[in-house]
Amino acid sequence: MKQISSRFSIAVHILTLIAIIPGECTGDLIAGSVNTNPVVIRRIMGMLKKAGLIDVRPGIGGASLLKEPESITLLDVYHAVEVIDKEHLFNFHKDPNPLCPVGKTIEASLLGELAEAQAAMEQRLKLVTIQKMLNQVHVN
């Protein structure tokens, strides 16, 4: 089963870390926290910036949230990092046999069910904010 891109979880990690230490979060610091290449972090931060969720200072670096943590939902993050293709979470296999009773109807049969599943997931993501993520972080 193909999973949603890890860009989503990395983006939530980035936003939560920036909320904890605003202005001090450089790409290298975040990359160390995520334990990934700084290039990956810069790419995702670019997506978050384009979505209006963060501001990144050039030069010495450092990022800050452009919205309060309680107003950034996981759905905002989900859309910002483009985890789905063409607004559809689920894809269909190509060219099922039109002569087969299942092959000729499978897409139409599944389309509504999968749209409802995606809508339910997106509704849940709307309920969770970066502030909720912050509330779950244990900082010493």
C-alpha positions in Angstrom: 0.0 0.0 0.0 1.4 3.4 -0.9 1.6 5.7 2.0 1.0 9.5 2.2 4.3 11.2 1.7 6.5 11.8 4.8 6.4 15.5 3.8 3.3 15.8 5.9 4.8 14.5 9.2 8.0 16.4 8.5 6.0 19.6 8.0 4.1 19.1 11.2 7.4 18.5 13.0 8.8 21.7 11.5 5.8 23.9 12.5 5.8 22.5 16.0 9.5 23.1 16.4 9.2 26.6 15.1 6.3 27.3 17.5 8.5 26.2 20.4 11.6 28.2 19.4 10.5 30.9 17.0 13.2 32.8 15.2 15.9 30.4 16.2 14.9 27.6 13.8 17.3 27.3 11.0 17.2 24.7 8.3 20.2 22.9 9.9 18.7 22.9 13.4 15.4 21.6 12.0 17.2 19.0 9.9 19.0 17.8 13.1 15.7 17.5 14.9 14.0 15.6 12.0 17.2 13.7 11.3 17.2 14.3 7.6 19.0 16.2 5.0 18.8 20.0 5.2 17.8 20.1 1.5 14.6 18.2 2.3 13.9 20.6 5.1 14.4 23.7 2.9 12.1 22.2 0.2 9.3 21.6 2.7 9.9 25.0 4.4 9.5 26.5 0.9 6.1 24.9 0.6 5.0 26.1 4.1 6.2 29.6 3.2 4.3 29.5 -0.1 1.2 28.5 1.8 1.6 31.5 4.1 2.3 29.4 7.2 5.8 30.5 8.0 8.3 33.3 7.3 11.9 32.5 6.7 14.7 35.0 7.3 17.3 34.9 4.5 21.0 35.0 5.4 21.4 34.1 9.1 18.2 32.1 8.9 15.5 31.5 11.3 11.8 30.9 10.8 8.7 32.0 12.5 5.0 31.2 12.2 2.8 33.7 10.3 -0.3 32.4 12.2 -0.9 31.5 15.8 -0.4 27.7 16.4 -4.1 27.4 17.3 -5.1 28.6 13.9 -3.0 26.3 11.9 -4.8 23.0 11.3 -3.3 19.7 10.1 -5.5 20.1 7.0 -3.7 23.4 6.3 -0.4 21.5 6.5 -1.8 18.6 4.4 -2.7 21.0 1.6 0.5 23.0 2.0 2.9 20.1 1.3 0.8 18.7 -1.6 0.5 15.2 -0.2 -2.2 14.3 -2.7 -2.3 14.4 -6.5 -5.1 16.4 -8.1 -7.2 16.7 -4.9 -7.7 12.9 -4.8 -6.1 10.8 -2.1 -7.0 7.5 -3.8 -6.0 6.5 -7.3 -7.5 3.9 -9.6 -5.6 1.3 -11.5 -5.4 2.0 -15.2 -7.5 0.3 -17.9 -9.5 -2.5 -16.2 -11.0 -4.9 -18.6 -14.3 -3.3 -19.9 -15.6 -6.8 -20.8 -15.3 -7.9 -17.1 -18.4 -7.2 -15.0 -16.1 -6.0 -12.2 -13.6 -4.2 -14.4 -16.2 -2.1 -16.1 -17.8 -0.9 -12.9 -15.1 -0.9 -10.2 -14.2 2.8 -10.5 -17.8 4.0 -10.4 -18.5 1.6 -7.6 -15.6 2.8 -5.5 -15.6 6.5 -6.3 -18.2 7.6 -3.9 -16.9 5.4 -1.0 -13.4 6.7 -1.4 -14.5 10.3 -1.6 -16.4 9.9 1.6 -13.3 8.3 3.3 -11.2 11.2 2.1 -13.7 13.8 3.4 -13.8 12.1 6.8 -10.0 12.2 7.1 -9.9 15.8 6.0 -12.6 16.7 8.5 -10.6 15.1 11.3 -7.4 17.0 10.2 -9.4 20.2 10.5 -9.9 19.5 14.2 -6.3 19.1 15.1 -4.0 22.2 15.3 -0.3 22.9 15.8 -1.3 24.1 19.3 -2.6 20.6 20.0 0.7 19.2 18.8 2.5 21.6 21.1 0.4 20.5 24.0 1.6 17.0 23.4 5.3 17.9 23.3 7.2 17.4 26.6 9.8 20.1 26.8 12.3 20.0 29.7 
